[in-house]
């Protein structure tokens, strides 16, 4: 939401600043959440709750390969120092990134 309020260089600068802080946190949260879902499943092991915990672990873990396959190539282009903040390509990459980030958020 913050990015839509900005334009050009400010938008790319804000994205880079946020990315630097969030990238490690996102991976850590996905792994820890997956492990806790699996631990909870192990403690219950029967019934609908166990199935939901396994499903939750799978969905949360899928964030990692989704990020590596779909989002990382865009991240790499946006982090490239040669990226032109005002270019149409950069604007399109930021818009595509926002859509993929939303999809990743829904998964987790």
N, C-alpha and C positions, 0 to 999 in steps of 0.2 A: 504494500500500500504506500509506503514511503517513496518508492521509486517512481510511481505514477505522478507524484506531485512535482518531481524534478525533471529537468531536461538536460540533454547533451552531456557535457563534461561532469556536471554535478551528479547526474544519474549514475554514470559509470563509476565515479569516485565513491559514491555512497555504496554501490554494489560491492566494490572491491573492499571497502572498509568492513562492511557487514560479513562478507565472505571470509575474511581473515579471522574474524572472531568466531564465526559459526561452524566452520568446516570441521574442526576437531570435535566440537560439542555434538554435532549431528551424528557422527560416526560412533562416538562413545555412547550416546543415548540409545542408538539402535542396537548396539551389541549388548549393553547392560539390560535393556528392556527384553530382548530376546532371551537372554540367560535367565532372567527372573520369571518369564513366562514358562520356560522349560523346567525350572526348579519348582514352580507352582504345580505344573502338570505332574512332575515326579511325586510330589507330596499327595496329590489327589488320585491320579491314575484311573479313575472310573467315572462314568456318568457324563452328562452333557457338558459339565464345567470343564472336564479334562479335554474334551474335543475342542471346546472354545479356546482353551489355553494353547493347545497345539496350533490351531488356526491363527491365533493372535501372534504366536511366535513366528510362524511362517510369514505372515503379512509384514510384521515389523522387520524381519530379516531381509525380505525382498527389497527393502529400501536401499540396501547396500549395493547389490548388483544393478538395480535400476539407476542409481546414481552413477556408478562406474560406466555403464553402457550409454545411458541417455543424456545425462547432465554433465559429466566430466569433460567431454569434448567441447561443450559450450563454455564451461568454466575456463578451460585452457585458452580459448580464443579471447574471452573477456579479460583474462589476466595478462595477456600478451601486451608488453609495454608499447608495442607498435600499433595497438588498436586505436583507431581514430574515434574519440568520444562522440563527435557530431555525425559520423558516417551512418548511412542508412543500414549498413550491415550490422553495426554495433547496436542500433536501436532494435533491429529485428532479433538479434541474439538475446538482448535483454527481455524482450517480449516473450520469446520462445522459452527462455529460462524461467520466467514467471509462471508460465503455464505448466511446465514440467515440475517446478517446485511445488505448485499447488497439487499436482497429481501425487507427488511423493508424500506430501503432508496427509493426503487422504489415505494413502496406503498405511501410514503409521498411525 
